[in-house]
Amino acid sequence: MRKRMVGFVALMIALGLVVSLFTFEGNQVEAATANTPYKTTMGALTTMTWGGGDARPGFATANGYLYSVWGRGNAFKMRKATTYAGLETATENTVTGMDAADWVVGLYYDNATSTFYVTAHMEYDYFLGSVAANHYRKIKMYKSTDNLATVTKVGDVVTSDNSDIHGYVDYTGNYYDFGAGDHNFYVDEAGGYAYIFYAHAWADLRSNAFATGMFKSERVARALISQLGDPNAWKNFYYGTWTEPGRGGNASDLANGSNGYVFYSSVIGKYLMVYNNTIASATSLTLQDWTPLYTNTDLTWFYYASALDMDTFSPYIIGSNAIYLELTRRRSAPLTVTNTTTTRTVIDPTYPTESVPDNNYGWDWNFTGTPAPKPLTYVISYQWPYQTHTAGIGFYSDYTVPYSVNYGFGMRMTSTAVGDYVQLNVNVPTAGTYELYSYNATGPGAGDFQLAIDGANQGSTVSLFEAAPAHPQNGLGYKKTSMGTVTFATAGNHTFKYTVTGKNAASTGYQLYFDVIKLVKTTTTTPPPTPVLSENFETGSASGWTTTGGTWAVVTDGSKVYQQSNSAASDTHALKGNTAWTNYTLSAKVKVDSFDSGGYAGVGLDARYSDANNYYSFQYYKLTGQLKIQKKVGGVFAALASKNYAFTTGNWYTMKAVVNGGNLEYWVNGNLELSATDTSLTAGEIGLNAHRANAKFDDVVVQ
């Protein structure tokens, strides 16, 4: 299985699974088996009279009601009732505001902001080439503040790591990136994060994507619950870290070949990923320590299903009284999970027969484990308003561009003669030198054009004539043209003028077809180092930590912990990490054995610590009995947020500091207590602080 098998075997060894991988007898290879300490059982099947959607349903409780949402033929359907049984006869409403090509999947109600958040599976560019069912996919977020009467779009939250690649003009082989979709929305309120588990896939241009040409794997992205309104907050899980952006970033495979529904079984204390006849388990959402995918004969008839706890109506934490339901075919059954050892067959990973660009073992056989920094790329749509053009010619979005990023719609210019032109302003967000590419449809009635940028010709004349496109759609083909390099001395609007210069002798007209412009910056910047740290001090050492003041040492308090024991010492810090770290989450367990008898005492965490005069402090302050977010800039403290808080010495508290751009958050014991906005400090180490306090710290994690 070449290189792709290496990562799979390494994962199984790392997890310590007692699995017999292969048994060879002659030329036969037997599938691997494993004993799992759990079993799922389905009860009697019940036919439902409501539903009928074509995507996984979502559930949430709010305002005394149980809400259910699902997609039916791109329509966003919703019912609500005070009981699950009540959904059967409840009024079915159509929620407005969702884009036409979207299917609603997940639902969550944020009590803190009285807002519903809705995830949607989005498909675009159907029928790419000559084979049906080939298209692209991505995942969006919507929100509602009117109890799901309407929704407004937050934006794309998870897209392909090849989202700037367009169809066969950019791919070199037979497989194209099908994108991210068929997802499951999981919200971990105790941990403070929302998760989107999604199936990422590659499809074969030569076959129907839903038949023999689909290869897929399960992946995951997450965002802080408090940042669900920010589409840029989502981060993919990639080789143990959460730093790759959900929009266009790399992601690791959790399981190969799944469209799994993920829930936490409170009965067995594990997370389960189930889909149709497959199952995998994990113990940590942060670590994503999934077992290999196994067969699961209990679920052979369920597709795009959801679980629901019938006592709490939670779709995330499933106890002993639960159902598994599939609105697609309107059926449900009781779901039971027990601590019963079950022998299962390991499902061997399958990947395309060609290496594809995915920065993952198994998919990209040339991947070495360290992806090169991606160049800054802007994809600019030709969905004008245009500025000026030849009088009398028209512009229409009345045809479909193969492989377009504009959800399939491009712009047709009805030019009829040499000299016809259109000029538009293109906003270039960042000054610099770029490689410029033009993406256009081609056809038997197309002409030639010359591009000029800010009055100077750019690149050579481009002919859009193609008598018989290789991958036709509505009679049109598609091409990518390199227009050379261009330097923009300033950011902002620049004029792009397209002038008809002629046509091929065989062409029947002078029409031009536009999709997008792609600007790829010719120089890349090295990304900041990834903030990753995990320290439980069980080695008995505090190697790598730098202290300022106080008396710091590793001691035993049940387990090994890091203590600052001098309660008379002021402004003491233990520091670690990298001064170039920018955005991260720092968490640690904190306990104060005693404060100094004077009032000026405190304990907490530091973030973006560059020196003794510049850092953020997330601290409990004894004098006022408050939690505080403070900044120290140029040696001067300034409070950014504070609130009263009952803090007890001798108790362990889990404190968490989040710094993401100008957004600052202070969490205690899983609850968001304070938030603030400040841009004074952009990078720095992490720290533990104790001011006139005998304090202990443990389980320090940075991600």
C-alpha positions as CSV (number, residue, x, y, z in Angstrom):
1,M,0.0,0.0,0.0
2,R,3.0,2.2,-0.4
3,K,3.6,5.1,1.9
4,R,-0.1,5.5,2.9
5,M,0.0,2.4,5.0
6,V,2.9,3.7,7.2
7,G,0.8,6.3,9.0
8,F,-2.0,3.8,9.7
9,V,0.3,1.2,11.2
10,A,2.1,3.8,13.2
11,L,-1.2,5.1,14.6
12,M,-2.2,1.6,15.7
13,I,1.1,0.9,17.4
14,A,0.9,4.3,19.2
15,L,-2.5,3.5,20.5
16,G,-1.3,0.2,21.9
17,L,-4.2,-1.7,20.2
18,V,-4.1,-5.5,20.6
19,V,-4.7,-6.1,16.9
20,S,-3.5,-8.9,14.7
21,L,-2.8,-6.9,11.6
22,F,-2.6,-9.6,8.9
23,T,-2.5,-13.4,8.8
24,F,-0.8,-14.7,5.6
25,E,-1.6,-18.2,4.4
26,G,-0.5,-18.8,0.8
27,N,-1.6,-15.8,-1.2
28,Q,-4.5,-14.9,1.1
29,V,-4.6,-11.8,3.4
30,E,-7.1,-11.8,6.2
31,A,-8.5,-8.6,7.6
32,A,-7.3,-7.4,11.0
33,T,-9.5,-7.9,14.0
34,A,-9.7,-6.2,17.4
35,N,-11.7,-6.6,20.6
36,T,-13.5,-3.3,21.6
37,P,-14.8,-2.8,25.1
38,Y,-18.2,-1.6,23.9
39,K,-21.3,-2.7,22.0
40,T,-24.1,-0.7,20.3
41,T,-27.5,-2.2,20.0
42,M,-30.5,-1.0,18.0
43,G,-34.1,-1.6,19.2
44,A,-37.3,-2.0,17.2
45,L,-37.6,0.2,14.1
46,T,-40.2,3.0,14.2
47,T,-41.5,4.7,11.1
48,M,-41.8,8.5,11.4
49,T,-44.5,10.7,9.8
50,W,-42.3,13.8,9.7
51,G,-38.9,14.7,8.3
52,G,-38.1,13.4,4.9
53,G,-35.0,15.5,4.5
54,D,-31.8,14.7,2.7
55,A,-29.2,15.7,5.3
56,R,-28.5,14.9,8.9
57,P,-31.0,16.5,11.3
58,G,-30.0,19.0,14.1
59,F,-31.5,19.4,17.6
60,A,-31.3,22.1,20.3
61,T,-33.3,23.1,23.3
62,A,-34.2,26.8,23.9
63,N,-36.9,28.8,25.6
64,G,-38.7,25.6,26.9
65,Y,-38.8,24.0,23.4
66,L,-37.0,21.2,21.6
67,Y,-36.1,22.4,18.1
68,S,-35.4,20.1,15.2
69,V,-34.0,21.3,11.9
70,W,-33.2,19.6,8.6
71,G,-32.8,20.2,4.9
72,R,-35.3,19.0,2.3
73,G,-34.4,19.8,-1.3
74,N,-32.4,22.9,-0.2
75,A,-35.3,24.1,1.9
76,F,-34.6,24.8,5.6
77,K,-37.3,23.0,7.7
78,M,-37.9,23.4,11.4
79,R,-40.3,22.1,14.0
80,K,-40.5,22.8,17.7
81,A,-42.4,21.2,20.6
82,T,-42.1,20.9,24.4
83,T,-41.6,17.1,24.0
84,Y,-40.0,14.8,21.4
85,A,-43.4,13.2,20.8
86,G,-44.8,16.6,20.2
87,L,-42.6,17.1,17.1
88,E,-44.8,14.5,15.3
89,T,-47.8,17.0,15.1
90,A,-45.9,20.3,15.5
91,T,-46.2,22.9,12.7
92,E,-43.5,22.6,10.1
93,N,-41.9,25.9,9.2
94,T,-39.6,27.0,6.4
95,V,-36.8,29.1,7.7
96,T,-35.7,31.9,5.3
97,G,-32.3,33.4,4.6
98,M,-30.2,30.4,3.7
99,D,-28.5,30.3,0.3
100,A,-30.1,28.1,-2.4
101,A,-27.4,25.5,-2.6
102,D,-27.2,24.8,1.1
103,W,-28.5,22.0,3.3
104,V,-29.0,22.7,7.0
105,V,-27.2,20.1,9.2
106,G,-26.3,21.2,12.7
107,L,-28.0,23.4,15.4
108,Y,-26.9,24.9,18.6
109,Y,-28.5,27.5,20.9
110,D,-26.1,29.8,22.8
111,N,-27.8,30.9,26.0
112,A,-25.2,33.6,26.6
113,T,-26.2,35.5,23.5
114,S,-29.7,34.2,22.8
115,T,-28.5,33.1,19.4
116,F,-29.1,30.0,17.3
117,Y,-26.1,28.8,15.3
118,V,-26.8,26.7,12.2
119,T,-24.2,24.8,10.1
120,A,-24.9,24.0,6.5
121,H,-23.5,21.6,3.9
122,M,-23.0,23.5,0.6
123,E,-22.6,22.1,-2.9
124,Y,-21.6,24.0,-6.0
125,D,-20.5,23.5,-9.6
126,Y,-22.5,20.4,-10.4
127,F,-21.9,18.3,-13.5
128,L,-18.2,19.3,-13.9
129,G,-17.1,17.9,-17.2
130,S,-19.1,15.2,-18.8
131,V,-19.8,12.9,-15.8
132,A,-22.8,13.5,-13.6
133,A,-22.5,14.1,-9.8
134,N,-19.1,15.8,-9.9
135,H,-19.1,19.0,-7.9
136,Y,-17.4,20.8,-5.0
137,R,-18.4,21.1,-1.3
138,K,-17.8,23.3,1.7
139,I,-19.4,24.1,5.1
140,K,-21.1,27.4,6.1
141,M,-22.3,28.9,9.4
142,Y,-25.6,30.8,9.8
143,K,-27.1,32.5,12.9
144,S,-30.6,33.5,14.1
145,T,-31.7,35.9,16.8
146,D,-35.4,35.6,16.0
147,N,-36.0,32.0,17.2
148,L,-35.3,30.6,13.7
149,A,-37.9,32.7,11.8
150,T,-34.9,33.8,9.6
151,V,-31.1,33.2,9.5
152,T,-28.3,35.4,8.4
153,K,-25.0,34.1,7.0
154,V,-21.9,34.2,9.1
155,G,-19.7,32.8,6.3
156,D,-17.7,29.8,5.1
157,V,-16.1,28.1,8.1
158,V,-14.5,24.9,6.6
159,T,-13.3,24.7,3.0
160,S,-10.8,22.5,1.1
161,D,-7.1,22.9,1.7
162,N,-7.0,23.1,-2.1
163,S,-9.8,25.7,-2.3
164,D,-7.7,27.9,-4.5
165,I,-7.4,25.1,-7.1
166,H,-10.0,25.1,-9.9
167,G,-10.9,21.9,-11.7
168,Y,-8.9,20.0,-14.3
169,V,-7.0,23.2,-15.4
170,D,-5.2,23.1,-12.0
171,Y,-5.1,19.4,-11.2
172,T,-2.5,17.2,-13.0
173,G,-4.2,13.8,-12.5
174,N,-7.6,12.2,-12.7
175,Y,-8.7,13.1,-9.2
176,Y,-10.1,16.4,-8.0
177,D,-10.7,17.7,-4.5
178,F,-14.4,17.1,-3.8
179,G,-14.1,19.3,-0.7
180,A,-15.5,19.2,2.9
181,G,-19.1,18.2,3.7
182,D,-21.5,15.7,5.2
183,H,-20.7,16.9,8.6
184,N,-21.7,16.6,12.2
185,F,-21.9,19.6,14.6
186,Y,-20.8,18.8,18.1
187,V,-20.8,21.4,20.9
188,D,-18.8,20.7,24.1
189,E,-20.1,23.3,26.5
190,A,-18.0,22.1,29.4
191,G,-14.8,22.5,27.3
192,G,-15.9,25.7,25.6
193,Y,-15.5,24.5,22.0
194,A,-17.7,23.6,19.1
195,Y,-16.6,21.0,16.7
196,I,-17.4,20.2,13.1
197,F,-16.6,16.6,12.1
198,Y,-16.7,16.4,8.3
199,A,-15.9,14.1,5.5
200,H,-13.2,15.3,3.1
201,A,-13.1,13.6,-0.2
202,W,-11.4,13.2,-3.6
203,A,-13.4,12.1,-6.7
204,D,-12.4,10.7,-10.1
205,L,-13.2,12.9,-13.1
206,R,-13.7,9.7,-15.1
207,S,-16.6,8.3,-13.0
208,N,-19.7,9.2,-11.1
209,A,-18.5,10.7,-7.8
210,F,-21.1,8.7,-5.8
211,A,-20.3,5.4,-7.5
212,T,-16.8,4.1,-7.8
213,G,-14.9,7.3,-7.9
214,M,-15.1,8.6,-4.3
215,F,-12.4,8.4,-1.6
216,K,-13.1,10.1,1.7
217,S,-11.9,10.5,5.3
218,E,-13.2,12.0,8.5
219,R,-11.6,15.3,9.7
220,V,-12.5,17.9,12.3
221,A,-12.3,21.6,12.9
222,R,-13.2,23.5,16.1
223,A,-13.9,27.1,17.4
224,L,-14.5,28.6,20.7
225,I,-18.3,28.8,21.4
226,S,-17.9,32.5,22.2
227,Q,-16.5,33.0,18.6
228,L,-19.1,31.1,16.6
229,G,-20.0,34.4,15.0
230,D,-16.5,34.7,13.5
231,P,-15.9,32.5,10.4
232,N,-12.2,32.9,10.8
233,A,-12.2,31.4,14.3
234,W,-12.3,27.8,13.1
235,K,-9.1,25.7,13.2
236,N,-8.5,22.3,11.8
237,F,-6.9,19.5,13.7
238,Y,-3.6,18.8,12.0
239,Y,-1.0,16.3,13.3
240,G,-1.8,17.0,17.0
241,T,-2.4,20.8,16.9
242,W,-5.3,23.1,16.3
243,T,-3.5,25.9,14.4
244,E,-4.4,25.3,10.7
245,P,-7.3,27.5,9.5
246,G,-10.6,25.8,8.8
247,R,-10.9,27.9,5.7
248,G,-8.2,26.5,3.3
249,G,-5.9,25.0,5.9
250,N,-4.5,21.5,6.1
251,A,-6.2,18.8,8.2
252,S,-5.4,15.3,9.4
253,D,-7.5,12.2,8.9
254,L,-9.2,10.9,12.0
255,A,-10.7,7.8,10.2
256,N,-10.6,6.8,6.6
257,G,-13.9,6.5,4.8
258,S,-16.4,7.8,7.3
259,N,-19.3,10.3,7.4
260,G,-19.5,9.8,11.1
261,Y,-21.9,11.1,13.7
262,V,-20.0,11.8,16.9
263,F,-21.5,11.7,20.4
264,Y,-20.2,11.1,23.9
265,S,-21.6,7.9,25.6
266,S,-21.9,8.7,29.3
267,V,-22.5,4.9,29.8
268,I,-19.0,3.8,28.6
269,G,-17.2,7.2,29.0
270,K,-16.0,7.4,25.4
271,Y,-16.7,9.4,22.3
272,L,-18.1,7.3,19.5
273,M,-18.1,8.0,15.7
274,V,-20.8,5.9,14.0
275,Y,-21.9,5.8,10.4
276,N,-23.9,3.1,8.6
277,N,-21.9,-0.1,9.4
278,T,-18.7,1.6,10.9
279,I,-17.6,2.7,14.3
280,A,-14.5,4.2,16.1
281,S,-14.0,5.5,19.6
282,A,-11.9,8.2,21.3
283,T,-11.3,9.5,24.9
284,S,-10.4,13.1,24.2
285,L,-11.7,15.8,21.8
286,T,-8.6,17.9,22.3
287,L,-6.3,14.9,21.4
288,Q,-8.6,13.3,18.8
289,D,-7.2,9.9,19.8
290,W,-9.5,7.8,17.6
291,T,-9.1,4.1,17.1
292,P,-9.0,2.7,13.6
293,L,-12.4,2.4,11.9
294,Y,-14.2,-0.9,12.6
295,T,-17.2,-2.7,11.2
296,N,-20.4,-2.3,13.2
297,T,-23.2,-4.6,12.0
298,D,-25.8,-2.9,14.3
299,L,-26.0,0.2,12.1
300,T,-26.2,-1.2,8.6
301,W,-29.3,0.8,7.5
302,F,-28.6,4.3,8.9
303,Y,-27.3,7.1,6.7
304,Y,-26.9,10.8,7.8
305,A,-28.4,9.9,11.2
306,S,-28.4,11.7,14.5
307,A,-28.6,10.5,18.1
308,L,-30.8,12.1,20.8
309,D,-30.9,11.5,24.5
310,M,-34.5,11.2,25.4
311,D,-34.1,12.4,29.0
312,T,-32.1,15.6,28.3
313,F,-32.7,16.1,24.6
314,S,-29.0,16.4,24.1
315,P,-27.6,15.4,20.7
316,Y,-24.1,15.4,22.1
317,I,-24.1,13.5,25.4
318,I,-26.0,10.2,25.1
319,G,-27.1,8.1,28.1
320,S,-29.0,4.9,28.5
321,N,-32.3,6.3,27.2
322,A,-31.7,7.4,23.6
323,I,-32.8,7.0,20.0
324,Y,-30.9,7.0,16.7
325,L,-33.0,8.6,13.9
326,E,-32.7,9.1,10.2
327,L,-35.0,11.8,8.7
328,T,-33.9,11.0,5.2
329,R,-36.0,7.8,5.3
330,R,-38.1,8.8,8.2
331,R,-37.2,6.1,10.7
332,S,-35.8,5.8,14.2
333,A,-34.9,3.1,16.8
334,P,-33.8,3.0,20.4
335,L,-30.0,3.1,20.8
336,T,-28.2,1.3,23.6
337,V,-24.4,1.4,24.3
338,T,-23.0,-1.1,26.8
339,N,-19.6,-2.1,28.2
340,T,-19.6,-5.4,26.3
341,T,-16.5,-6.7,24.6
342,T,-17.1,-7.1,20.9
343,T,-14.8,-8.5,18.2
344,R,-14.7,-6.3,15.2
345,T,-12.9,-6.2,11.8
346,V,-10.6,-3.3,11.1
347,I,-11.5,-1.4,7.9
348,D,-8.4,-1.0,5.9
349,P,-7.8,2.6,4.6
350,T,-8.4,3.2,0.9
351,Y,-6.9,6.1,-1.1
352,P,-6.8,7.1,-4.8
353,T,-4.4,5.2,-7.0
354,E,-2.6,8.5,-7.7
355,S,-0.9,10.8,-5.3
356,V,-3.0,13.9,-4.7
357,P,-1.9,17.2,-3.2
358,D,-3.2,17.0,0.4
359,N,-0.2,17.2,2.7
360,N,-1.2,13.9,4.3
361,Y,0.4,10.5,4.3
362,G,-1.7,8.1,2.2
363,W,-3.1,10.9,0.0
364,D,0.0,12.7,-1.0
365,W,2.8,10.2,-1.4
366,N,5.4,12.9,-1.8
367,F,4.4,14.6,1.5
368,T,7.4,14.7,3.9
369,G,5.5,15.8,7.0
370,T,6.3,19.6,6.9
371,P,4.1,21.5,4.4
372,A,5.7,24.5,2.8
373,P,4.1,27.8,3.7
374,K,1.3,28.6,1.3
375,P,1.7,31.8,-0.7
376,L,-0.7,34.6,-0.1
377,T,-3.4,34.1,-2.7
378,Y,-6.4,36.2,-3.6
379,V,-9.2,34.9,-5.8
380,I,-11.1,37.8,-7.2
381,S,-14.6,37.2,-8.7
382,Y,-15.8,38.8,-12.0
383,Q,-19.2,39.3,-10.4
384,W,-19.1,43.0,-11.2
385,P,-20.5,46.0,-11.0
386,Y,-18.2,46.9,-13.8
387,Q,-17.1,50.6,-14.2
388,T,-17.1,51.4,-17.9
389,H,-17.6,49.5,-21.1
390,T,-18.4,49.8,-24.8
391,A,-21.9,51.2,-25.2
392,G,-24.5,48.7,-26.3
393,I,-22.8,45.5,-25.1
394,G,-24.3,43.4,-22.3
395,F,-23.1,41.4,-19.3
396,Y,-25.0,38.3,-18.2
397,S,-24.7,35.6,-15.5
398,D,-26.8,33.3,-17.6
399,Y,-24.4,30.5,-18.2
400,T,-22.5,28.1,-16.0
401,V,-18.7,28.2,-15.9
402,P,-17.2,24.7,-15.4
403,Y,-15.3,24.6,-12.1
404,S,-16.2,28.2,-11.2
405,V,-15.7,29.4,-7.6
406,N,-18.8,31.6,-8.1
407,Y,-21.1,28.7,-7.3
408,G,-21.1,27.8,-11.0
409,F,-22.0,31.3,-12.4
410,G,-19.7,33.3,-14.6
411,M,-20.0,36.5,-16.6
412,R,-20.7,36.6,-20.3
413,M,-19.7,39.7,-22.2
414,T,-21.7,40.1,-25.5
415,S,-19.0,41.8,-27.4
416,T,-19.4,41.9,-31.2
417,A,-16.3,43.6,-32.6
418,V,-12.6,44.3,-32.2
419,G,-12.2,47.2,-29.7
420,D,-15.1,46.3,-27.5
421,Y,-13.9,46.6,-23.9
422,V,-14.9,46.5,-20.2
423,Q,-13.0,48.2,-17.4
424,L,-13.4,47.5,-13.7
425,N,-11.7,48.3,-10.4
426,V,-10.1,45.3,-8.7
427,N,-9.4,45.7,-5.0
428,V,-5.9,44.3,-4.2
429,P,-5.8,44.0,-0.4
430,T,-2.0,43.9,0.0
431,A,0.7,45.6,-2.0
432,G,3.4,43.4,-3.6
433,T,4.4,41.4,-6.6
434,Y,2.1,38.7,-7.8
435,E,1.8,35.9,-10.3
436,L,-1.5,36.6,-12.1
437,Y,-3.8,33.9,-13.6
438,S,-6.9,34.4,-15.6
439,Y,-9.7,31.7,-15.4
440,N,-12.1,31.9,-18.3
441,A,-14.7,29.7,-20.1
442,T,-14.0,28.8,-23.7
443,G,-16.2,28.0,-26.6
444,P,-16.8,28.0,-30.4
445,G,-18.2,31.5,-30.3
446,A,-15.5,33.2,-28.2
447,G,-13.0,35.9,-29.1
448,D,-9.6,37.0,-28.1
449,F,-8.7,39.7,-25.4
450,Q,-5.8,41.7,-24.1
451,L,-5.7,42.6,-20.4
452,A,-4.3,46.0,-19.3
453,I,-3.7,46.9,-15.7
454,D,-3.5,50.6,-14.7
455,G,-3.0,51.4,-18.4
456,A,-0.2,49.0,-19.2
457,N,-0.7,45.7,-21.1
458,Q,-0.3,42.6,-18.9
459,G,0.7,39.3,-20.5
460,S,-0.1,38.2,-24.1
461,T,-3.3,38.1,-26.0
462,V,-5.6,35.3,-24.8
463,S,-7.8,33.4,-27.1
464,L,-11.0,31.8,-25.6
465,F,-11.9,29.9,-28.8
466,E,-12.3,26.2,-28.4
467,A,-14.3,24.3,-31.0
468,A,-14.7,21.0,-29.0
469,P,-14.0,21.4,-25.3
470,A,-12.4,18.4,-23.6
471,H,-14.7,18.6,-20.6
472,P,-17.8,20.4,-21.9
473,Q,-20.5,22.0,-19.8
474,N,-23.4,23.6,-21.7
475,G,-21.0,23.5,-24.7
476,L,-18.3,25.5,-22.9
477,G,-14.8,24.5,-21.8
478,Y,-12.5,26.1,-19.3
479,K,-8.9,27.4,-19.3
480,K,-6.3,28.9,-17.0
481,T,-3.9,31.4,-18.5
482,S,-0.7,32.8,-16.8
483,M,-0.7,36.5,-17.3
484,G,2.9,36.9,-15.9
485,T,3.9,38.9,-12.9
486,V,2.6,42.3,-11.8
487,T,3.7,44.6,-9.0
488,F,1.2,46.7,-7.1
489,A,3.0,49.5,-5.3
490,T,-0.1,50.2,-3.2
491,A,-3.0,48.2,-2.0
492,G,-6.6,49.2,-3.0
493,N,-8.4,49.6,-6.3
494,H,-6.5,49.1,-9.6
495,T,-8.0,49.3,-13.1
496,F,-8.3,46.0,-15.1
497,K,-9.3,46.6,-18.7
498,Y,-10.2,43.8,-21.1
499,T,-10.2,44.7,-24.8
500,V,-11.3,42.4,-27.7
501,T,-8.4,42.1,-30.1
502,G,-9.8,39.7,-32.6
503,K,-11.0,36.1,-33.0
504,N,-10.0,32.7,-34.4
505,A,-11.0,32.3,-38.0
506,A,-13.2,29.4,-37.1
507,S,-15.0,31.3,-34.2
508,T,-18.6,32.4,-34.7
509,G,-18.3,35.5,-32.5
510,Y,-16.4,37.8,-30.2
511,Q,-17.9,36.9,-26.9
512,L,-15.8,36.8,-23.8
513,Y,-16.4,34.6,-20.7
514,F,-15.0,35.4,-17.3
515,D,-14.8,33.4,-14.0
516,V,-12.0,34.7,-11.6
517,I,-8.6,36.3,-11.4
518,K,-6.1,34.7,-9.1
519,L,-3.2,36.7,-7.6
520,V,-0.5,34.6,-6.0
521,K,2.2,36.5,-4.1
522,T,5.7,35.6,-5.4
523,T,7.3,35.8,-1.9
524,T,6.1,33.9,1.2
525,T,6.6,34.8,4.8
526,T,7.4,32.2,7.3
527,P,4.5,31.6,9.6
528,P,4.9,32.3,13.3
529,P,5.9,29.2,15.4
530,T,3.1,26.9,16.4
531,P,2.3,27.4,20.1
532,V,2.3,23.8,21.6
533,L,3.1,23.0,25.1
534,S,2.0,20.3,27.6
535,E,3.5,20.1,31.1
536,N,2.4,18.0,34.1
537,F,5.7,18.1,35.9
538,E,5.6,14.3,36.5
539,T,9.3,14.0,35.6
540,G,10.0,16.0,38.8
541,S,11.7,18.7,36.7
542,A,10.7,22.2,35.5
543,S,13.1,22.1,32.7
544,G,12.8,25.0,30.3
545,W,10.9,27.2,32.7
546,T,12.4,30.6,33.6
547,T,11.4,32.2,36.9
548,T,11.4,35.9,38.0
549,G,11.3,36.3,41.8
550,G,9.9,34.0,44.4
551,T,10.8,30.4,45.3
552,W,9.7,27.9,42.6
553,A,10.1,24.1,42.8
554,V,8.4,20.9,41.7
555,V,6.7,19.3,44.7
556,T,4.2,16.5,45.4
557,D,0.5,17.3,46.0
558,G,-1.2,14.1,45.1
559,S,0.8,14.3,41.8
560,K,3.8,16.4,40.9
561,V,3.0,20.1,40.7
562,Y,4.9,23.4,40.3
563,Q,4.9,25.6,43.4
564,Q,5.8,29.1,44.3
565,S,6.0,28.8,48.0
566,N,7.2,32.3,49.2
567,S,3.9,34.1,50.1
568,A,5.9,37.3,50.9
569,A,7.3,37.5,47.3
570,S,5.6,39.9,45.0
571,D,5.2,39.8,41.2
572,T,6.7,36.4,40.6
573,H,6.4,34.6,37.3
574,A,7.4,31.2,35.8
575,L,7.7,31.6,32.0
576,K,8.0,29.3,29.0
577,G,7.4,29.2,25.3
578,N,8.4,31.5,22.5
579,T,8.3,35.3,22.3
580,A,7.0,34.9,18.7
581,W,3.8,33.1,19.8
582,T,0.8,35.1,18.7
583,N,-2.6,33.4,19.1
584,Y,-3.2,30.6,21.5
585,T,-5.1,29.2,24.4
586,L,-3.3,28.7,27.8
587,S,-4.9,26.5,30.4
588,A,-3.6,25.3,33.8
589,K,-4.8,24.0,37.1
590,V,-4.2,26.5,39.9
591,K,-4.5,26.2,43.7
592,V,-3.5,28.7,46.4
593,D,-2.5,27.2,49.8
594,S,-2.3,30.7,51.4
595,F,-2.3,34.3,50.5
596,D,-0.1,36.9,52.3
597,S,-2.0,38.5,55.2
598,G,-1.9,41.8,53.3
599,G,-4.6,42.5,50.8
600,Y,-2.3,42.9,47.8
601,A,-2.1,39.3,46.6
602,G,-3.2,37.4,43.5
603,V,-2.7,34.4,41.3
604,G,-3.2,33.6,37.6
605,L,-1.8,33.3,34.1
606,D,0.3,35.4,31.8
607,A,-0.1,35.6,28.0
608,R,2.0,37.4,25.3
609,Y,4.8,38.0,27.9
610,S,7.7,39.7,26.1
611,D,9.4,41.2,29.2
612,A,8.7,42.3,32.7
613,N,7.0,45.5,31.5
614,N,4.8,44.1,28.7
615,Y,2.3,41.2,29.1
616,Y,-1.4,40.3,29.6
617,S,-2.4,39.1,33.1
618,F,-5.4,36.9,33.8
619,Q,-5.6,36.9,37.6
620,Y,-7.7,36.5,40.7
621,Y,-7.0,39.6,42.8
622,K,-7.5,39.0,46.6
623,L,-7.9,42.7,47.6
624,T,-11.1,43.3,45.6
625,G,-12.2,39.6,45.4
626,Q,-12.3,39.9,41.7
627,L,-11.1,38.1,38.5
628,K,-9.3,40.6,36.3
629,I,-7.9,40.8,32.8
630,Q,-5.1,43.4,32.8
631,K,-2.4,44.6,30.5
632,K,1.0,45.8,31.4
633,V,2.4,48.0,28.7
634,G,5.6,50.0,29.2
635,G,5.5,49.1,32.8
636,V,2.0,50.5,33.4
637,F,-0.9,48.3,34.4
638,A,-4.4,49.0,33.0
639,A,-7.5,46.9,33.8
640,L,-9.4,45.7,30.8
641,A,-12.2,43.7,32.5
642,S,-13.1,42.6,36.0
643,K,-15.9,40.9,38.0
644,N,-16.5,39.7,41.6
645,Y,-15.6,36.0,42.1
646,A,-15.8,33.7,45.1
647,F,-12.3,32.1,45.4
648,T,-11.4,29.6,48.1
649,T,-7.9,28.7,49.1
650,G,-7.1,25.0,49.1
651,N,-9.3,24.3,46.1
652,W,-8.0,23.6,42.5
653,Y,-9.3,25.8,39.8
654,T,-8.9,25.3,36.0
655,M,-8.0,28.7,34.5
656,K,-7.8,29.4,30.8
657,A,-6.6,32.4,29.0
658,V,-7.4,32.9,25.3
659,V,-5.6,35.4,23.1
660,N,-6.8,35.5,19.5
661,G,-5.9,38.7,17.7
662,G,-7.4,41.5,19.8
663,N,-9.9,39.2,21.5
664,L,-9.0,38.2,25.1
665,E,-11.0,35.7,27.2
666,Y,-10.7,34.5,30.8
667,W,-12.2,31.1,31.6
668,V,-12.5,29.5,35.1
669,N,-13.7,25.9,35.6
670,G,-15.1,25.7,32.1
671,N,-17.1,29.0,32.3
672,L,-16.3,32.1,30.3
673,E,-16.0,34.7,33.1
674,L,-14.4,37.7,31.4
675,S,-13.7,39.0,27.9
676,A,-12.0,42.1,26.5
677,T,-10.7,43.6,23.4
678,D,-7.2,45.0,23.1
679,T,-4.4,45.2,20.5
680,S,-1.5,46.6,22.5
681,L,0.4,43.3,22.7
682,T,0.6,40.9,19.7
683,A,3.1,38.1,20.7
684,G,4.9,36.6,23.7
685,E,5.5,33.7,26.0
686,I,3.1,32.2,28.5
687,G,3.5,32.5,32.2
688,L,2.2,31.4,35.6
689,N,2.0,34.3,38.1
690,A,1.8,34.4,41.9
691,H,1.8,37.7,43.8
692,R,2.2,37.3,47.6
693,A,0.7,33.8,47.3
694,N,1.8,30.3,48.1
695,A,0.4,28.8,44.9
696,K,0.6,25.6,42.9
697,F,0.2,24.9,39.2
698,D,-0.3,21.7,37.2
699,D,-1.4,20.4,33.8
700,V,-0.2,23.4,31.8
701,V,-1.4,23.2,28.2
702,V,-0.9,25.6,25.3
703,Q,-2.6,25.1,22.0
